[in-house]
Structures are given as C-alpha cells and as structure tokens.
C-alpha cells in the first residue's frame, strides 16, 4: 500500500512538472508594429498586402483564419469592419516575428474610409486574456490624386533637358512652364493609388506618352479628375545647329554655312526647316554678353507669317530690361505713313541644343518688293534704286561724307559692284540737296523739296521724337532710300534699345538738331506738314501703351527665364534695378509723358 502511494505521488509530481515546463516557454504578443502607411487605398474587389511585426518575436498566437484565429481587423470600438475583411495571414520570418496580412475589399458600391486596427486577443500561460493592437489604419476606396506630376529628363530626352514638376489637385488645372520644352509628346511620371486614365487609356507612370499640345485630362477610377497643361514660354521656338557645332563668327567674318534652322510655332507645329548661313551682327551690341545674329537662308522663305526673304535678324535686346523697345518702336512706325517698317516676332532661341533666351526675330532691312521697295540694282542704270545707312561707324565698302553737313552716307544695298557713275550720281544728288537746304535763298524758295520726300522725313521725325531716341544725333542706324527717278525718302526705322521711352527726357526735343532737322524745322512749310501729319496719326500713336502692355503679357514667362540667363548690367535705360513689370510701367509712363508734351509742343509751333 505504501509503495502504491509513493508511485501515485511520483506520477502526480511528474505530470505537474511536465505542465510547468510546457507553459514556461509560451509568450503572448505584447506589441504589433504595422509596416504600412496610415491610409491605404484599395480598389473594388481587390487585395492589398502589408507586413507586420509581433513582439516578442517568439510570441505564440493562432493566425490561421480557417480556424478560430486570435487575430482580426476591428474598428476602434471593437466592431467588425463593414467594407473590408482580413483575408489571410502568413508567417514570413519566425526568427523575426514577421507576418504578411492580406486585406480584401468587399465590393460595396459606396465610397468609404474605414479606420481599423489589427488586434490579437489570446490567453497567456496563466489563462488570462491578453489583448494588443496596432496603430490605426484607414482603408479607403476614395482614390487620391497624385500630389505631384513630373516630366523627367530621363524619360523625355528628346523633348526636355531638365526635370520639371508641379503640384496637382482634384478639379484643378496644373500648369508646367519652361521654354526648354521642345515637343508636345511627353511622358509624365506620378505616384497614384489605383488606375488612372487619359481618354480611356490606362496610364503607366514613366511610360505612357501623351500629346500636351492641348490640356490633358487625367481621370481616376472613381471619376475624379485633374488637368495638366504643359507650356513652354508661349513663343515660337528657333533651333540653330551650326556645322560641327562651330562657334558663330562676328559680322566681319564669312557666313558660317552648312548650318541648320528649324522653327516651331507656339503650338509645336513645324513652321520652317532649312539650311542657312549665320554670323554675328551689330557694332557695339556684338560686344555684349548676349549676342545678336544675322541669318541668310539658302533660299527665300516665309518665316512666321512674314513675307519671303533670305535675310533675317535675331535681335538680342540685352540692354533693354523690358525687351520691348525695338518691337514697340517698330509698331509705332507702322502706325505712321512710313512706307516700310521691319516686321518681327518674339521667339525662344536654341543654339546647338542650348537655350539662349528670348530674341526678336525680324526682317533685316534689305531692298525687296516686300521690304524697301526700290528697284533692284542694275549696273547700267545710274539713277536706280538705293538704300543708305547714315552711321558714324562708317564701316561699309562704298561710302562718302556729304559736302555741307559731313554726314556719313553708306551704301547698304547695293553694297558691292557699284559703278563709278552710280557712286558719283548719288554723291552729287546728296550734295545738291544739302546746297539747296543751306543756301538761304534756295531754302526760302523750298528748292530742297525737289530732292527730299518731306512727308517721310516728318513721319520719321515724329517716331524718333515719340520714342525719345538719341541715336540719329551721332548719327547711328539712320536709313534713307531712293528709287529710280524718285526723291530721297527717310526710313526705315531701326535700333531703339538705348535711352528710349525715358521719363527724364519726356519734356524736350531729342533729335531737332540731328541730320537735317535743325534746318527743316526753320521752314514754315515743313512745320505745317508736321502739324498736318501729327493731326493725322496722333490717335494711332496715342494707344501704343496698350500694345506695349499686350506684348509685355505675351513675353512675361519668357522674360523671366531670359533675365535669369542674361541679367542686364548696363544701366543706359535707368531701369536695371526694376522688376519687369515696373520697367514696363516706367516705359509706358515715359511714352505717355512724351506724347502729351509733343502734342502741346507741336500745337505751339
């Protein structure tokens, strides 16, 4: 009996010892770290996956959802989810206590944003129920728009040479601007939850190409949308490729032939493509950081709506904080009775693939039926068609100084193959004009009018005075022309980037002593024509500020990029410390003041 009692005690002791050992190594979860964002997008009927970590790593719980599992997704108030369910849980690292959960959308039709936690509820070795929860996670089928859309150079190597990006928002139109966007065919990159479409086509970030010549509307699966508008500066684009990438020489060098020119309209459609020669142009302007250029096409062509010709100019306008002085002065001249004024268009220029900034692409002053319309040069015709420039640089091959005023007349067209007879005829013609002007008796008789087209001299003078230019006093950039059997005609106008539209000079004459004007303004007949032409054209002149503002708005985006590349460091126009808009406002102010002063001054003549 005693032995049986000892055996029973031993068995009970062994059983109790065995149970104690089994419970000793059983740990329950104390913490759940969920490796997922606070908000998760899940498409209708689809799955999302995320990992979570249980601490301690060797914690034991039942994660088999086919049985009565210890783990569940629940609301904060311990209610069952209404729109999603925990679909599966797998252990992926026993040593690290790492698991992967799968959550499935229940395919409801309404939109939702359900805030849930991952909970584990199990018993510890002492039989006590222990509960632990993860952070709150919002599961939603409300698709979120990408916060940023990008156009990366690596995906758009032929269209841009820099990364571009912009913020986007549902229902909003996003603008991305850069003068360096050279094609409308672009690939966008974005981070988005779920599918996104353009015209029903699913978009793949960094892969799908769209045509951004028009705004592109992106639509999310839930029907929300946003629009992206990609723009360069809004100006036409000029691409110059020199032969072998050679540097462009100055104006005294031969044309750099074998160069290529390609021009795109502002909507990226091709406007022109062809071969050309190119070289620098200008005198003092060639010494500035931003260089001007002359272009000679291999054959005549229409450029940006301007009539066909071979010769074109790219004005850099580096001195001009507004970039507008030349363009707006040409517009002013076109509102007068002058027979021809160069036409032009603001453009973005790229040279050998590098953006070179804002330029004014315009017609070069040449003899042509669409430009200075005088007869083409004929060596056998003495009294033929001629174009002259009066300029103190005095650097053309055929030139002379007039007998009385010693003005520097240079032959611009023709500029070669001028016969001795032609040269002598022109020189005698000018000297005869001056003799008639500066002989008191002949002047009083108005003889000079037999050699001079008075209306053109008046119109040219009005334009010069309204802009406040000083250049004709040197003289510089002053043009005249004469046709077969005709009189000497003043114009066209040129070169307005230096000290024009200045409020400080608005209450004075600027060129009343330039060229022949000190003498002409002594003639009552000439003054009467001034009064008549001013009355005829002053309403055309009055509204120039509207045009200035219109052009300022047109180039505002381009100007900001240009100024970053080519800041003005010469203060000839006294506006380098002003913003673009302030400089434009000052330009308009200077013009309005001069218009009002000149109106009064002419009335008192």
VOLO-105398 format. One line per 3 residues: number of its first residue (from 1); their letters; for each residue x negated, y, z negated of C-alpha. Coordinates in steps of 0.02 Angstrom, whole numbers. Layout:
// residues N
NUM = A = X/Y/Z; ... .
// end
This chain:
// residues 605
1 = XXX = 0/0/0; -142/113/-45; -227/79/122 .
4 = XXX = -67/118/219; -53/285/128; -233/330/170 .
7 = XXX = -203/285/354; -46/392/363; -135/542/286 .
10 = XXX = -277/521/411; -157/517/559; -66/672/500 .
13 = XXX = -232/763/473; -292/714/647; -130/773/726 .
16 = XXX = -136/939/636; -319/962/684; -278/924/866 .
19 = XXX = -138/1055/871; -251/1185/790; -385/1157/923 .
22 = XXX = -257/1171/1067; -188/1338/1002; -361/1408/963 .
25 = XXX = -405/1438/1147; -239/1511/1205; -245/1701/1239 .
28 = XXX = -97/1804/1299; -107/1960/1412; -145/2120/1319 .
31 = XXX = -159/2237/1468; -110/2245/1653; -209/2356/1772 .
34 = XXX = -118/2377/1937; -231/2417/2085; -108/2518/2187 .
37 = XXX = -54/2698/2213; 85/2768/2105; 201/2770/2256 .
40 = XXX = 215/2630/2384; 307/2637/2549; 393/2476/2601 .
43 = XXX = 485/2454/2766; 655/2373/2779; 642/2185/2755 .
46 = XXX = 452/2192/2747; 323/2144/2617; 191/2243/2525 .
49 = XXX = 43/2167/2433; -58/2231/2289; -182/2163/2165 .
52 = XXX = -178/2174/1977; -296/2130/1837; -245/2046/1673 .
55 = XXX = -348/2071/1515; -420/1972/1438; -469/1880/1595 .
58 = XXX = -432/1709/1520; -256/1757/1463; -126/1624/1498 .
61 = XXX = 50/1656/1562; 168/1574/1683; 159/1663/1853 .
64 = XXX = 247/1527/1952; 404/1614/2014; 482/1448/2065 .
67 = XXX = 497/1407/1879; 546/1518/1735; 400/1640/1753 .
70 = XXX = 333/1755/1619; 304/1896/1745; 432/2009/1826 .
73 = XXX = 464/2180/1904; 581/2282/1798; 641/2460/1776 .
76 = XXX = 583/2561/1629; 746/2514/1542; 714/2329/1573 .
79 = XXX = 843/2314/1710; 820/2211/1866; 766/2304/2024 .
82 = XXX = 905/2350/2146; 807/2368/2308; 651/2258/2296 .
85 = XXX = 601/2093/2219; 441/2011/2161; 418/1881/2296 .
88 = XXX = 257/1792/2247; 109/1797/2128; -57/1708/2160 .
91 = XXX = -215/1699/2058; -365/1752/2163; -502/1751/2031 .
94 = XXX = -486/1650/1870; -650/1719/1803; -597/1900/1828 .
97 = XXX = -414/1880/1786; -369/1945/1959; -199/1914/2042 .
100 = XXX = -109/1964/2202; 76/2009/2197; 196/2014/2345 .
103 = XXX = 349/2127/2341; 490/2115/2469; 617/2246/2522 .
106 = XXX = 797/2181/2502; 855/2260/2666; 979/2382/2594 .
109 = XXX = 1038/2522/2709; 1025/2667/2588; 865/2761/2553 .
112 = XXX = 786/2732/2384; 639/2774/2274; 640/2646/2133 .
115 = XXX = 519/2667/1988; 466/2496/1917; 336/2419/1805 .
118 = XXX = 254/2247/1810; 293/2160/1644; 230/2000/1565 .
121 = XXX = 329/1926/1419; 261/1767/1337; 231/1686/1167 .
124 = XXX = 65/1692/1077; -7/1539/984; 91/1588/830 .
127 = XXX = 252/1582/930; 275/1770/929; 339/1852/1089 .
130 = XXX = 211/1973/1162; 255/2099/1299; 136/2205/1405 .
133 = XXX = 174/2323/1551; 80/2405/1693; 90/2587/1743 .
136 = XXX = 250/2640/1833; 252/2615/2022; 381/2695/2138 .
139 = XXX = 433/2579/2279; 517/2680/2416; 584/2661/2591 .
142 = XXX = 579/2851/2614; 439/2866/2741; 313/3003/2706 .
145 = XXX = 241/3112/2842; 51/3113/2854; -13/3265/2761 .
148 = XXX = -146/3298/2893; -160/3263/3078; -332/3262/3157 .
151 = XXX = -414/3263/3327; -585/3186/3303; -728/3212/3424 .
154 = XXX = -772/3027/3421; -601/2985/3495; -592/3136/3612 .
157 = XXX = -768/3154/3677; -716/3223/3846; -590/3346/3776 .
160 = XXX = -667/3425/3620; -839/3441/3543; -786/3467/3363 .
163 = XXX = -667/3387/3238; -501/3479/3222; -364/3457/3091 .
166 = XXX = -209/3538/3021; -80/3509/2884; 89/3442/2939 .
169 = XXX = 262/3439/2859; 432/3363/2899; 536/3475/3011 .
172 = XXX = 392/3593/3041; 287/3635/3194; 100/3623/3167 .
175 = XXX = -23/3724/3271; -201/3670/3304; -303/3802/3395 .
178 = XXX = -477/3802/3467; -550/3872/3629; -652/3712/3639 .
181 = XXX = -503/3602/3682; -535/3568/3865; -399/3441/3903 .
184 = XXX = -218/3414/3855; -244/3224/3849; -287/3197/3666 .
187 = XXX = -293/3059/3537; -228/3101/3363; -283/3020/3201 .
190 = XXX = -173/3011/3046; -133/2911/2890; 51/2865/2885 .
193 = XXX = 159/2739/2793; 254/2633/2917; 280/2656/3102 .
196 = XXX = 282/2823/3190; 338/2856/3368; 325/2981/3512 .
199 = XXX = 465/2963/3640; 495/2786/3576; 313/2735/3592 .
202 = XXX = 232/2671/3433; 80/2775/3388; -85/2698/3336 .
205 = XXX = -200/2816/3243; -361/2849/3337; -299/2754/3491 .
208 = XXX = -138/2821/3569; -158/2959/3700; -27/3096/3717 .
211 = XXX = -11/3246/3832; -15/3402/3724; 15/3525/3865 .
214 = XXX = 187/3535/3783; 229/3515/3597; 227/3332/3544 .
217 = XXX = 365/3273/3426; 320/3131/3306; 469/3033/3238 .
220 = XXX = 462/2923/3084; 564/2763/3074; 685/2843/2952 .
223 = XXX = 724/2980/3079; 619/3119/3003; 505/3210/3124 .
226 = XXX = 370/3341/3141; 298/3427/3293; 117/3460/3341 .
229 = XXX = 70/3598/3462; -110/3598/3519; -177/3757/3594 .
232 = XXX = -342/3824/3649; -355/4014/3640; -212/4030/3763 .
235 = XXX = -328/4092/3900; -387/4010/4062; -550/3913/4046 .
238 = XXX = -702/3936/4158; -831/3795/4164; -1001/3832/4239 .
241 = XXX = -1128/3695/4271; -1295/3758/4334; -1404/3648/4442 .
244 = XXX = -1503/3536/4324; -1442/3638/4176; -1557/3781/4227 .
247 = XXX = -1550/3948/4137; -1459/4086/4231; -1583/4215/4301 .
250 = XXX = -1565/4405/4295; -1488/4510/4433; -1654/4542/4520 .
253 = XXX = -1681/4356/4549; -1612/4248/4688; -1443/4168/4662 .
256 = XXX = -1453/4006/4564; -1374/3898/4699; -1306/3723/4681 .
259 = XXX = -1204/3773/4529; -1027/3713/4500; -875/3813/4450 .
262 = XXX = -714/3740/4381; -569/3846/4317; -417/3784/4222 .
265 = XXX = -258/3881/4193; -199/3906/4015; -88/3751/4033 .
268 = XXX = -242/3645/4078; -193/3631/4261; -339/3649/4381 .
271 = XXX = -345/3822/4460; -508/3811/4558; -656/3695/4587 .
274 = XXX = -804/3727/4700; -988/3765/4725; -1066/3933/4691 .
277 = XXX = -1221/4035/4656; -1240/4129/4492; -1356/4258/4417 .
280 = XXX = -1354/4393/4286; -1284/4566/4317; -1288/4738/4240 .
283 = XXX = -1428/4852/4187; -1425/4888/4000; -1291/4755/3974 .
286 = XXX = -1411/4617/4028; -1519/4658/3875; -1376/4623/3753 .
289 = XXX = -1359/4457/3661; -1204/4407/3759; -1246/4410/3944 .
292 = XXX = -1136/4462/4091; -1141/4364/4254; -1108/4381/4440 .
295 = XXX = -1037/4237/4541; -1046/4206/4729; -934/4066/4788 .
298 = XXX = -988/3961/4937; -827/4011/5024; -690/4138/4992 .
301 = XXX = -559/4080/4868; -413/4147/4770; -451/4149/4584 .
304 = XXX = -316/4154/4450; -194/4238/4568; -318/4368/4631 .
307 = XXX = -344/4381/4821; -477/4278/4907; -659/4330/4898 .
310 = XXX = -831/4258/4867; -891/4384/4739; -833/4389/4558 .
313 = XXX = -897/4458/4394; -893/4394/4215; -896/4547/4101 .
316 = XXX = -960/4504/3926; -892/4662/3838; -1016/4635/3697 .
319 = XXX = -1021/4819/3646; -832/4826/3631; -759/4772/3464 .
322 = XXX = -588/4762/3545; -647/4677/3707; -508/4780/3789 .
325 = XXX = -588/4940/3853; -630/4882/4030; -468/4787/4056 .
328 = XXX = -357/4928/3994; -452/5062/4090; -428/4962/4249 .
331 = XXX = -243/4954/4207; -239/5142/4181; -323/5171/4351 .
334 = XXX = -199/5054/4435; -60/5168/4372; -135/5316/4465 .
337 = XXX = -144/5347/4651; -318/5272/4672; -312/5154/4820 .
340 = XXX = -403/5009/4737; -444/4956/4559; -528/4790/4515 .
343 = XXX = -409/4656/4452; -458/4538/4313; -408/4407/4185 .
346 = XXX = -474/4364/4011; -548/4189/4005; -647/4071/3896 .
349 = XXX = -817/4031/3971; -915/3869/3951; -1093/3858/4019 .
352 = XXX = -1168/3686/4036; -1043/3617/3912; -1068/3752/3779 .
355 = XXX = -932/3877/3735; -996/4051/3773; -847/4153/3716 .
358 = XXX = -720/4275/3786; -756/4355/3955; -661/4465/4078 .
361 = XXX = -665/4379/4247; -636/4514/4376; -663/4564/4555 .
364 = XXX = -833/4633/4599; -824/4799/4689; -853/4749/4871 .
367 = XXX = -793/4801/5043; -647/4690/5093; -469/4712/5154 .
370 = XXX = -413/4658/4978; -538/4768/4887; -620/4927/4950 .
373 = XXX = -530/4926/5116; -650/5010/5235; -718/4943/5398 .
376 = XXX = -846/4804/5390; -1022/4855/5431; -1064/4869/5614 .
379 = XXX = -1244/4921/5654; -1183/5003/5814; -1057/5115/5725 .
382 = XXX = -1134/5266/5641; -976/5339/5565; -922/5172/5493 .
385 = XXX = -863/5102/5327; -974/5132/5174; -969/5103/4986 .
388 = XXX = -1083/5206/4874; -1132/5200/4692; -1197/5354/4604 .
391 = XXX = -1308/5291/4465; -1462/5361/4379; -1543/5188/4380 .
394 = XXX = -1568/5223/4565; -1621/5043/4599; -1543/4995/4766 .
397 = XXX = -1643/4973/4927; -1555/5111/5025; -1531/5273/4929 .
400 = XXX = -1554/5461/4933; -1529/5612/4821; -1411/5747/4880 .
403 = XXX = -1481/5915/4930; -1394/6030/4806; -1342/5927/4653 .
406 = XXX = -1480/5797/4673; -1353/5661/4641; -1419/5482/4663 .
409 = XXX = -1319/5406/4807; -1350/5221/4834; -1280/5111/4972 .
412 = XXX = -1185/4966/4891; -1102/4900/5048; -1185/4879/5166 .
415 = XXX = -1339/4856/5059; -1452/4796/5200; -1476/4813/5388 .
418 = XXX = -1433/4998/5381; -1499/5084/5535; -1592/5249/5531 .
421 = XXX = -1448/5331/5622; -1322/5270/5494; -1430/5324/5347 .
424 = XXX = -1456/5496/5422; -1271/5516/5460; -1218/5479/5281 .
427 = XXX = -1352/5589/5205; -1305/5735/5318; -1120/5708/5278 .
430 = XXX = -1151/5720/5090; -1266/5869/5108; -1139/5959/5216 .
433 = XXX = -1006/5927/5084; -1118/5999/4949; -1162/6151/5055 .
436 = XXX = -977/6186/5079; -948/6167/4891; -1088/6276/4829 .
439 = XXX = -1085/6416/4957; -963/6540/4880; -887/6597/5044 .
442 = XXX = -864/6422/5114; -800/6362/4945; -671/6502/4938 .
445 = XXX = -613/6452/5111; -589/6273/5049; -706/6202/5181 .
448 = XXX = -761/6061/5064; -588/5984/5083; -633/5934/5260 .
451 = XXX = -757/5811/5186; -675/5758/5023; -511/5669/4985 .
454 = XXX = -452/5787/4850; -312/5677/4780; -432/5533/4746 .
457 = XXX = -554/5650/4658; -412/5714/4549; -343/5542/4506 .
460 = XXX = -516/5475/4464; -548/5627/4353; -384/5602/4260 .
463 = XXX = -427/5420/4222; -601/5467/4164; -536/5604/4051 .
466 = XXX = -399/5496/3975; -523/5360/3929; -647/5489/3865 .
469 = XXX = -792/5410/3959; -961/5498/3967; -1049/5389/4096 .
472 = XXX = -1017/5500/4250; -1121/5637/4170; -1282/5536/4194 .
475 = XXX = -1211/5485/4321; -1185/5297/4300; -1064/5172/4376 .
478 = XXX = -979/5305/4483; -916/5243/4651; -863/5328/4813 .
481 = XXX = -818/5259/4983; -790/5321/5159; -704/5240/5305 .
484 = XXX = -735/5266/5490; -689/5444/5534; -623/5474/5358 .
487 = XXX = -666/5583/5211; -765/5540/5055; -648/5453/4933 .
490 = XXX = -678/5440/4746; -671/5268/4663; -652/5131/4617 .
493 = XXX = -673/5149/4429; -796/5041/4331; -883/5016/4164 .
496 = XXX = -787/5080/4011; -867/4989/3864; -972/5136/3800 .
499 = XXX = -894/5275/3694; -717/5271/3762; -549/5294/3675 .
502 = XXX = -638/5387/3535; -528/5492/3419; -679/5604/3385 .
505 = XXX = -685/5656/3569; -499/5669/3597; -487/5859/3595 .
508 = XXX = -613/5902/3730; -654/5878/3913; -782/5741/3940 .
511 = XXX = -832/5749/4124; -783/5926/4177; -965/5957/4223 .
514 = XXX = -1003/5784/4296; -1035/5756/4482; -943/5898/4572 .
517 = XXX = -808/5933/4444; -882/6090/4368; -862/6168/4541 .
520 = XXX = -699/6086/4591; -610/6146/4435; -651/6325/4487 .
523 = XXX = -541/6306/4640; -358/6356/4611; -306/6235/4746 .
526 = XXX = -395/6089/4659; -316/6140/4493; -145/6143/4575 .
529 = XXX = -172/5965/4634; -225/5917/4457; -61/5986/4391 .
532 = XXX = 41/5901/4527; -43/5730/4506; -31/5739/4316 .
535 = XXX = 154/5775/4327; 173/5632/4450; 82/5500/4348 .
538 = XXX = 87/5552/4166; 238/5444/4123; 142/5295/4194 .
541 = XXX = -4/5345/4085; 99/5376/3928; 143/5193/3900 .
544 = XXX = -35/5125/3912; -36/5092/3722; 100/4962/3749 .
547 = XXX = -14/4873/3871; -162/4886/3751; -60/4803/3613 .
550 = XXX = 4/4669/3733; -173/4624/3784; -231/4626/3602 .
553 = XXX = -96/4499/3560; -148/4394/3710; -331/4380/3660 .
556 = XXX = -315/4383/3469; -353/4198/3447; -495/4204/3573 .
559 = XXX = -568/4361/3496; -587/4280/3326; -692/4140/3398 .
562 = XXX = -789/4260/3508; -830/4378/3364; -895/4235/3259 .
565 = XXX = -1014/4192/3401; -1059/4369/3456; -1038/4495/3315 .
568 = XXX = -1060/4674/3375; -1215/4755/3303; -1218/4914/3409 .
571 = XXX = -1101/5048/3344; -1083/5152/3502; -893/5147/3485 .
574 = XXX = -898/5178/3297; -789/5028/3256; -904/4882/3215 .
577 = XXX = -852/4885/3032; -667/4871/3077; -561/4717/3095 .
580 = XXX = -500/4676/3270; -326/4743/3235; -394/4901/3154 .
583 = XXX = -511/4929/3302; -365/4909/3422; -260/5029/3318 .
586 = XXX = -401/5156/3323; -417/5134/3512; -232/5170/3533 .
589 = XXX = -243/5318/3417; -388/5390/3518; -292/5368/3680 .
592 = XXX = -132/5447/3614; -228/5597/3547; -319/5621/3711 .
595 = XXX = -158/5602/3812; -72/5737/3709; -222/5853/3714 .
598 = XXX = -246/5832/3903; -61/5861/3934; -75/6026/3842 .
601 = XXX = -242/6073/3922; -180/6042/4099; -25/6144/4063 .
604 = XX = -138/6291/4017; -249/6280/4172 .
// end
